[in-house]
Amino acid sequence: MNVNLLIDAIVRQTTVLIAQLATTAGARSPLAHTANRVFLDLVRELKQQGLGSKVISDMFGLTLRAYHAKVARLSESGTERGRSLWEALLGFVQERGSVSRLDILARFSGDEETVVRGVLRDLVESGLLFRSGRGDWTTFRAATDEDRKSGDDQGERLAHLVWIVVYRYGPVTRAQIAERIVLDAGELDAALSSLVADGRITLSQRGQKTTYSTDGCVAPLGSPAGWEAAVFDHYQALVTALCTKLRLGRARAVPGEWLGGSTYSANVWDGHPLHDEMLGLLQRTRDHASALRARVEEYNATHPAPVDGDKRVIFYVGQAVLGLEEEGDDE
């Protein structure tokens, strides 16, 4: 099994997806800081797999010293311990409202100046800070809610994203939600408050621990507010199935298995006797899955689950029809 070839192919397809999302509907979403975040997330996941720093540094082609330096630079500010420079710098400007570059460099004197300037550039390109002036007179101000507002349904879009995380991983704490989706503290708290208020999620308190849970999460077909959550959930379901199978050491499909995935393709054309049946495969599968889920929920409403032994089934399905663009049909 050529694992490196497989990894390269998956990364390539993932970058295609990211590029498509970043340019959806003519948007040009900033991608600054993405590479650093990917690096830190990979390091964290590799450590959870039980790998040590020396092995991880070798996997990235870095010396152990260079690896530790990079992790330290990205994960913690030399000026403010316990926070990344990116977070600490953004928080400093948000607290002040408007700050000169000289004041910022003085405040973060414990970090390398070139690194501070680089983070400032990232934050400006990400739309989180605005810059005005030149040279020593350059000032930075934090983006306001109005600056970041992209539509009246922005809050509902974020709420859907949080809701799907609570559904997939609940009961889950606020910190665990923050590990899975990147939102600033105010946006996350607003989304959680909205979801609790309208009953979509439930807040539970045990001692000092607060958790969130939900019995279900459904983005209505055609709903514009939930498409980001739907894309995230579909991709997450695919990754979860693959990772679960790999952890169990199952590198091949076997008849009758409960875990895995299958891909089918076929060529049809206008006038083909099976044209409509083939193109309607997605809708028929959706109809069957929706009806089955409704029957399960109806039964569960009057039959409580056992303390242990229950199984959560995550079924995902997708369909692409190549050639519709040429026909001018995007439905």
Secondary structure as GFF3:
##gff-version 3
##sequence-region A 1 331
A	DSSP	alpha_helix	3	22	.	.	.	ID=ss1
A	DSSP	three_ten_helix	24	26	.	.	.	ID=ss2
A	DSSP	alpha_helix	34	48	.	.	.	ID=ss3
A	DSSP	alpha_helix	53	59	.	.	.	ID=ss4
A	DSSP	alpha_helix	64	75	.	.	.	ID=ss5
A	DSSP	alpha_helix	85	96	.	.	.	ID=ss6
A	DSSP	beta_strand	98	100	.	.	.	ID=ss7
A	DSSP	alpha_helix	101	107	.	.	.	ID=ss8
A	DSSP	alpha_helix	113	125	.	.	.	ID=ss9
A	DSSP	beta_strand	129	132	.	.	.	ID=ss10
A	DSSP	three_ten_helix	135	137	.	.	.	ID=ss11
A	DSSP	beta_strand	139	142	.	.	.	ID=ss12
A	DSSP	alpha_helix	145	148	.	.	.	ID=ss13
A	DSSP	alpha_helix	154	169	.	.	.	ID=ss14
A	DSSP	alpha_helix	174	180	.	.	.	ID=ss15
A	DSSP	alpha_helix	185	197	.	.	.	ID=ss16
A	DSSP	beta_strand	202	206	.	.	.	ID=ss17
A	DSSP	beta_strand	209	213	.	.	.	ID=ss18
A	DSSP	three_ten_helix	224	226	.	.	.	ID=ss19
A	DSSP	alpha_helix	227	247	.	.	.	ID=ss20
A	DSSP	alpha_helix	275	279	.	.	.	ID=ss21
A	DSSP	alpha_helix	281	300	.	.	.	ID=ss22
A	DSSP	alpha_helix	324	327	.	.	.	ID=ss23
###
